Amino acid sequence: LLFALGFLLVILQPSTGQFPRVCANVQSLRSKECCPSWDGDGSPCGELSNRGSCQNILLSQAPLGPQFPFSGVDDREDWPSVFYNRTCRCEGNFMGFSCGECKFGFSGLNCTERQVKTRRNILQLTTSEKNKFLAYLNLAKNIPSQDYVIATGTYTQMNNGSNPMFRDINVYDLFVWMHYYASRDTLLGGSNVWRDIDFAHEAPGFLPWHRAFLLMWERQIQRITGDENFTIPYWDWRDAEDCEVCNDEYMGGRH
């Protein structure tokens, strides 16, 4: 249901195709800078509190393979340089577009408290635990994302930032969109597309991107529910003869 796909041919760190709401405007797009202020001290990237600073993005210098014979035609190339070339670079255990969050596995005011949480087999949840998980999914479908918006056009269609094209989306569908954005065909202009490579699967970012995606989704569910102990249940399919969760009791029937 929520398995994500990988992103670029070569990446230095997981990229997820997010557009922070605070940077989805003409000023940020034209300046190509997304360094929002952290609410805690009002400085960009929380610099006054040593959380991070506004820096030029880091791009891989590794050569691209022959699988993608184009350059400079896709907004996802050298992400996020088409939209922003300066973003927050966070220090220590801080993360997020404004360095206002703790890295996964940490909490507390200074993100120094180690957290250990256990993910459980979905088939071993009690009825109430399973129903709570499904209720959380339903809630995510009905709560607009406060932090992110989605792009409805390319940077060129946005007139190089002069005409922002974004819209609101709910928390659940935000991650569905991220999945789509990472795996969609390459747009070559007009109605021409390139379908001969899937950046989502045929890329070294496949495994780490999945991991980051699920951690981010888990974090969002914790935030909207206030349940800091929530973890995504897993399905161990290794010895399964059929899809045990493909029914109306769990993720929905095959119909």
Salt bridges, closest charged atoms under 4 A:
GLU33 OE1 - ARG86 NE 3.14
ASP74 OD2 - ARG76 NH2 2.85
GLU101 OE1 - ARG219 NH1 2.98
GLU129 OE2 - ARG120 NH1 2.78
ASP147 OD2 - ARG223 NH1 2.85
ASP168 OD1 - ARG21 NH1 2.79
ASP173 OD1 - LYS141 NZ 3.05
ASP185 OD2 - ARG195 NE 3.06
ASP198 OD2 - HIS201 ND1 2.83
GLU218 OE1 - ARG119 NH2 2.79
ASP227 OD2 - LYS132 NZ 3.58
ASP236 OD2 - ARG238 NH2 2.72
ASP242 OD1 - ARG254 NH2 3.23
GLU249 OE2 - LYS130 NZ 3.21
